[in-house]
């Protein structure tokens, strides 16, 4: 689903206030910006019934250059992991 499709689905949902596509786009952007800030600041964001986003640290490791086969050192890094809630797992 694209951002435009998400906006259309939300706008067509029953009980939603009438907003323009532009206004709903701004709402969607703000929601995702707020989630991003929460993940960065608190290292975790949970939404009941949907799941939890968490910052995970990957250790440094040895890998291979696929082109040459040469061993290379991959630096430690941080990434975001998602764990779905049981309710979401049942729907999928």
Buried (B, 14 or more C-beta within 10 A) or exposed (E): EEEEEEBBEBBEEEEEEEBEEEEBBEEBEEEEEEEEEBBEEEBEBEEEEEBBBBBEEEEEEEEEEEEEEEEEEEEEEEEBEEEBBEEBEEEE
